[in-house]
Structure formats: structure tokens, C-alpha cells
């Protein structure tokens, strides 16, 4: 996640800047490959659906990955020094999957 302005600024970067970011992402993926269940993907256009209808929105979510770890804390530790922090005010939020009641 990062402020929308940070994503906009990153998209103005040179191809070399973007290549460097992807290189760092690849290094992080390789280092943590044993914990990565799904590499995920960058996220793009977003729609909000509510009782008022459907609208185009932008939010601070830039992508996702699915990680397997013994605990939420262990999963969070995997993201220390993550390349996403190259974005101004970039950060990562880690959420756990919770079993559906009755399933």
C-alpha cells in the first residue's frame, strides 16, 4: 500500500527505475519463496459496489501476495525491508485468513 500520489510518482519513473524495482521484488520473492503460496500480482482499476450503485475509485492497495507462516507475526517479519518501501510512504499490511464459521 502507498498513497495514490506515490503510485502516480512511481509511474512517472524511467523504465530503468521500474526495472530496478522489479529486480528488488524478484530478490525478495526468491529469498522468501518457501513462504509464498501465491506470488500475487499488481492491482489496477477498481470499482466500488454499494447500495448506491457502482463507481470508479482509487485506493492505496497496489498489489497482493499470499504467504504461509506459522503466525501473523512470522508473516509480518517476512516483509521487513520489503522493496515496496522504495515508494514514498509505502507500507505493507498483513492479514490472516480466518476459517469460515460452520465450514
N, CA and C of each residue as an Amber inpcrd file, in Angstrom:
protein
   309
   0.8460000  -1.1640000   0.0000000   0.0000000   0.0000000   0.0000000
   0.8910000   1.2260000   0.0000000   0.3360000   2.3010000  -0.5450000
   1.0260000   3.5850000  -0.5550000  -0.0010000   4.6460000  -0.9440000
   0.2740000   5.8820000  -0.5810000  -0.6260000   6.9430000  -1.0320000
  -0.7330000   6.9460000  -2.5590000  -1.8870000   7.3110000  -3.0760000
  -2.1090000   7.3410000  -4.5180000  -1.0460000   8.1970000  -5.2000000
  -0.6790000   9.3120000  -4.5520000   0.3410000  10.1910000  -5.1320000
   1.6830000   9.4750000  -5.3000000   2.0030000   8.5450000  -4.4120000
   3.2600000   7.7870000  -4.5300000   3.2150000   6.8330000  -5.7160000
   2.0500000   6.1930000  -5.9360000   1.9150000   5.3280000  -7.1110000
   2.0190000   6.1580000  -8.3850000   1.3620000   7.3170000  -8.3960000
   1.4290000   8.1930000  -9.5710000   2.8690000   8.6010000  -9.8600000
   3.6090000   8.9540000  -8.8320000   5.0060000   9.3670000  -8.9960000
   5.8540000   8.2120000  -9.5270000   5.6300000   7.0140000  -8.9910000
   6.3930000   5.8460000  -9.4440000   6.1420000   5.5630000 -10.9190000
   4.9200000   5.7770000 -11.3660000   4.5870000   5.5110000 -12.7700000
   5.2420000   6.5110000 -13.7160000   5.7080000   7.6290000 -13.1930000
   6.4200000   8.6200000 -13.9930000   7.9010000   8.2770000 -14.1310000
   8.3350000   7.2560000 -13.3940000   9.7410000   6.8620000 -13.4120000
  10.1660000   6.3420000 -14.7720000  11.4620000   6.2680000 -14.9530000
  12.0180000   5.7510000 -16.1960000  11.8730000   4.2310000 -16.2370000
  11.9610000   3.6460000 -17.4170000  11.9420000   2.1780000 -17.4880000
  13.0500000   1.5610000 -16.6180000  14.1860000   2.2370000 -16.5300000
  15.2930000   1.7270000 -15.6960000  14.8910000   1.7250000 -14.2180000
  14.1660000   2.7770000 -13.7700000  13.6740000   2.8260000 -12.3880000
  12.7340000   1.6630000 -12.1140000  11.8250000   1.4150000 -13.0580000
  10.8550000   0.3420000 -12.8900000  11.5410000  -1.0250000 -12.9120000
  12.5360000  -1.1490000 -13.7650000  13.3040000  -2.4000000 -13.8320000
  14.0100000  -2.6590000 -12.5050000  14.5700000  -1.6190000 -11.8920000
  15.2510000  -1.7540000 -10.6040000  14.2640000  -2.2210000  -9.5400000
  13.0560000  -1.6290000  -9.5370000  12.0380000  -2.0390000  -8.5860000
  11.6530000  -3.4940000  -8.7540000  11.4960000  -3.9350000  -9.9940000
  11.1350000  -5.3290000 -10.2560000  12.2790000  -6.2740000  -9.8860000
  13.4990000  -5.8200000 -10.0920000  14.6730000  -6.6270000  -9.7110000
  14.6800000  -6.8490000  -8.1960000  14.4240000  -5.7830000  -7.4440000
  14.3920000  -5.8950000  -5.9790000  13.2410000  -6.7840000  -5.5340000
  12.0930000  -6.6650000  -6.2140000  10.9430000  -7.5210000  -5.8990000
  11.3150000  -8.9820000  -6.1380000  11.9710000  -9.2530000  -7.2570000
  12.3870000 -10.6180000  -7.5770000  13.3310000 -11.1920000  -6.5290000
  14.2490000 -10.3820000  -6.0340000  15.1790000 -10.8290000  -4.9810000
  14.4090000 -11.1840000  -3.7110000  13.4280000 -10.3370000  -3.3650000
  12.6380000 -10.5990000  -2.1730000  11.8420000 -11.8890000  -2.3530000
  11.2610000 -12.0880000  -3.5370000  10.4820000 -13.2990000  -3.8100000
  11.3660000 -14.5480000  -3.6880000  12.5590000 -14.4860000  -4.2420000
  13.4720000 -15.6250000  -4.1860000  13.8660000 -15.9310000  -2.7440000
  14.1820000 -14.8890000  -1.9840000  14.5960000 -15.0550000  -0.5820000
  13.4870000 -15.7040000   0.2510000  12.2340000 -15.4140000  -0.0780000
  11.1010000 -15.8890000   0.7260000  10.2440000 -16.9310000   0.0210000
  10.7880000 -17.5720000  -1.0220000   9.9800000 -18.4760000  -1.8350000
   9.3420000 -19.6090000  -1.0510000   9.9500000 -20.0390000   0.0280000
   9.3830000 -21.1250000   0.8180000   8.0910000 -20.7470000   1.5260000
   7.8630000 -19.4560000   1.7220000   6.6670000 -18.9870000   2.4220000
   5.5980000 -18.4540000   1.4710000   5.9120000 -18.3540000   0.1990000
   4.9820000 -17.7500000  -0.7470000   4.0770000 -18.8080000  -1.3610000
   2.7760000 -18.7330000  -1.0250000   1.7960000 -19.6620000  -1.5750000
   1.2970000 -19.1800000  -2.9350000   1.2420000 -17.8600000  -3.1090000
   0.7920000 -17.2580000  -4.3650000   1.5260000 -15.9280000  -4.4990000
   2.3100000 -15.7830000  -5.5660000   3.0740000 -14.5540000  -5.7560000
   2.1770000 -13.3350000  -5.8390000   0.9300000 -13.5240000  -6.2180000
   0.0180000 -12.4080000  -6.3270000   0.2550000 -11.6250000  -7.5960000
  -0.0930000 -10.3430000  -7.5590000   0.0110000  -9.5010000  -8.7460000
  -0.1800000  -8.0440000  -8.3570000   0.2870000  -7.1490000  -9.2140000
  -0.0870000  -5.7500000  -9.0250000  -1.5920000  -5.6250000  -9.2710000
  -2.2060000  -4.6300000  -8.6680000  -3.6360000  -4.4140000  -8.8570000
  -3.8670000  -3.1220000  -9.6260000  -4.9240000  -3.0860000 -10.4050000
  -5.1890000  -1.9340000 -11.2620000  -6.4970000  -1.2500000 -10.9410000
  -7.2580000  -0.9710000 -11.9840000  -8.5100000  -0.2350000 -11.8370000
  -9.4120000  -0.9030000 -10.8070000 -10.1830000  -0.0770000 -10.1040000
 -11.0130000  -0.5640000  -9.0110000 -12.4390000  -0.0330000  -9.1480000
 -13.3950000  -0.8590000  -8.8140000 -14.8060000  -0.4820000  -8.7660000
 -15.2890000  -0.6500000  -7.3340000 -16.0940000   0.2750000  -6.8780000
 -16.7620000   0.1380000  -5.5810000 -18.2320000  -0.1440000  -5.8630000
 -18.7510000  -1.1950000  -5.2250000 -20.1410000  -1.5680000  -5.3940000
 -20.8170000  -1.4080000  -4.0340000 -21.8660000  -0.6330000  -3.9810000
 -22.5980000  -0.4090000  -2.7340000 -24.0840000  -0.3220000  -3.0510000
 -24.8740000  -0.0750000  -2.0320000 -26.3170000   0.0780000  -2.2350000
 -26.6240000   1.2660000  -3.1470000 -25.6660000   2.1880000  -3.2700000
 -25.8440000   3.3680000  -4.1270000 -25.4820000   3.0890000  -5.5810000
 -24.8890000   1.9330000  -5.8530000 -24.5250000   1.5890000  -7.2260000
 -23.0500000   1.2640000  -7.3700000 -22.5580000   1.4060000  -8.5860000
 -21.1750000   1.0600000  -8.9330000 -20.4540000   2.3440000  -9.3350000
 -19.2430000   2.5090000  -8.7880000 -18.4620000   3.6990000  -9.1420000
 -16.9880000   3.3400000  -9.2780000 -16.2760000   4.1470000 -10.0600000
 -14.8340000   4.0040000 -10.1960000 -14.1760000   4.6850000  -8.9970000
 -13.1860000   4.0200000  -8.4000000 -12.4540000   4.6160000  -7.2820000
 -10.9730000   4.3170000  -7.4280000 -10.1800000   4.9600000  -6.6140000
  -8.7600000   4.6240000  -6.4590000  -8.5230000   4.4430000  -4.9650000
  -7.6690000   3.5120000  -4.6210000  -7.3280000   3.3160000  -3.2210000
  -5.8180000   3.1150000  -3.0970000  -5.3600000   2.7880000  -1.9120000
  -3.9300000   2.6920000  -1.6540000  -3.3830000   1.2780000  -1.8070000
  -4.1960000   0.3500000  -2.2990000  -3.7490000  -1.0320000  -2.4570000
  -3.0630000  -1.1720000  -3.8150000  -1.8070000  -1.5850000  -3.8020000
  -1.0510000  -1.6950000  -5.0420000  -0.8840000  -3.1140000  -5.5410000
  -1.1040000  -4.0960000  -4.6770000  -0.9210000  -5.4800000  -5.0850000
  -1.1470000  -6.4030000  -3.9070000  -0.9730000  -7.6840000  -4.1670000
  -1.1500000  -8.6630000  -3.0950000  -0.2280000  -9.8500000  -3.3190000
   0.0460000 -10.5570000  -2.2460000   0.7230000 -11.8560000  -2.2680000
   0.0950000 -12.6840000  -1.1590000   0.1040000 -13.9900000  -1.3130000
  -0.4040000 -14.8850000  -0.2730000   0.7830000 -15.6270000   0.3190000
   0.9280000 -15.4900000   1.6310000   2.0690000 -16.0310000   2.3710000
   1.5770000 -17.1060000   3.3360000   2.3540000 -18.1590000   3.4980000
   2.0680000 -19.1610000   4.5250000   3.1040000 -18.9960000   5.6290000
   2.6200000 -18.8910000   6.8750000   3.5160000 -18.7370000   8.0160000
   2.8640000 -19.3540000   9.2450000   3.6820000 -19.6200000  10.2550000
   3.1830000 -20.2210000  11.4910000   2.2940000 -19.2620000  12.2790000
   2.5060000 -17.9580000  12.1030000   1.7150000 -16.9690000  12.8390000
   1.6530000 -15.6710000  12.0400000   0.7780000 -14.7920000  12.4710000
   0.6830000 -13.4790000  11.8470000   1.9950000 -12.7100000  12.0360000
   2.5920000 -12.8380000  13.2140000   3.8700000 -12.1660000  13.4670000
   4.9780000 -12.6850000  12.5550000   5.0210000 -13.9930000  12.3470000
   6.0300000 -14.5650000  11.4500000   5.8190000 -14.0790000  10.0200000
   4.5720000 -13.9890000   9.6020000   4.2840000 -13.4780000   8.2620000
   4.7260000 -12.0220000   8.1470000   4.4360000 -11.2390000   9.1690000
   4.8170000  -9.8230000   9.1470000   6.3340000  -9.6610000   9.0460000
   7.0740000 -10.4770000   9.7340000   8.5440000 -10.3810000   9.7140000
   9.1180000 -10.5920000   8.3120000   8.4270000 -11.3680000   7.4880000
   8.9000000 -11.5970000   6.1210000   8.9570000 -10.3110000   5.3110000
   8.1770000  -9.3260000   5.7040000   8.0810000  -8.0890000   4.9330000
   8.9810000  -6.9710000   5.4420000   9.7760000  -7.2590000   6.4710000
  10.7310000  -6.2450000   6.9230000  11.6930000  -5.9470000   5.7720000
  11.9480000  -4.6960000   5.5230000  12.8430000  -4.2510000   4.4350000
  12.3500000  -4.6630000   3.0460000  11.0610000  -4.7440000   2.8610000
  10.4640000  -5.1230000   1.5750000  10.7180000  -4.0380000   0.5250000
  10.9170000  -4.4120000  -0.7420000  11.1750000  -3.4120000  -1.7840000
  10.0210000  -2.4270000  -2.0000000   8.8340000  -2.7370000  -1.5240000
   7.7120000  -1.8020000  -1.6600000   8.0000000  -0.4940000  -0.9220000
   8.9090000  -0.5530000   0.0350000   9.2450000   0.6350000   0.8080000
  10.0480000   1.6380000  -0.0130000  10.3850000   1.2710000  -1.2570000
  11.0210000   2.2230000  -2.1620000  10.0180000   3.3150000  -2.5520000
   8.7180000   3.0080000  -2.4790000   7.6810000   4.0110000  -2.7470000
   7.6200000   4.9690000  -1.5610000   7.4620000   6.2430000  -1.8330000
   7.3370000   7.2300000  -0.7610000   6.1310000   6.8580000   0.1030000
   6.3590000   6.6920000   1.3840000   5.3210000   6.3380000   2.3580000
   4.6650000   4.9900000   2.0760000   5.3690000   4.1050000   1.3510000
   4.8420000   2.7720000   1.0870000   4.8600000   1.9240000   2.3470000
   3.9210000   1.0220000   2.4410000   3.8680000   0.1080000   3.5770000
   3.1510000  -1.1700000   3.1680000   3.2370000  -2.1770000   4.0170000
   2.5970000  -3.4680000   3.7670000   1.6780000  -3.7630000   4.9440000
   0.4950000  -4.2420000   4.6480000  -0.3970000  -4.7370000   5.6870000
  -0.5190000  -6.2420000   5.5070000  -0.4460000  -6.9640000   6.6130000
  -0.5610000  -8.4190000   6.5870000  -1.8520000  -8.7890000   7.3100000
  -2.6950000  -9.5660000   6.6290000  -3.9610000 -10.0140000   7.2010000
  -4.0110000 -11.5280000   7.1480000  -4.5890000 -12.1160000   8.1740000
  -4.7020000 -13.5630000   8.1640000  -6.0180000 -14.0180000   7.5650000
  -5.9880000 -15.1930000   6.9410000  -7.2190000 -15.8350000   6.5090000
  -7.8420000 -16.4580000   7.7650000  -9.1150000 -16.2490000   7.9320000
  -9.8410000 -16.7910000   9.0810000 -10.8270000 -17.8300000   8.5640000
 -10.8760000 -19.0000000   9.1810000 -11.8220000 -20.0220000   8.7180000
 -13.2590000 -19.5160000   8.7780000 -14.0430000 -19.8880000   7.7790000
 -15.4630000 -19.5260000   7.7420000 -16.1900000 -20.3360000   8.8130000
 -16.9970000 -19.6900000   9.6410000 -17.7570000 -20.4230000  10.6550000
 -18.6790000 -21.4650000   9.9950000 -18.6910000 -22.6380000  10.5570000
 -19.5760000 -23.6730000  10.0550000 -19.0970000 -24.3800000   8.7940000
 -17.9060000 -24.0610000   8.3270000 -17.3990000 -24.6850000   7.1010000
 -16.3830000 -25.7580000   7.4480000
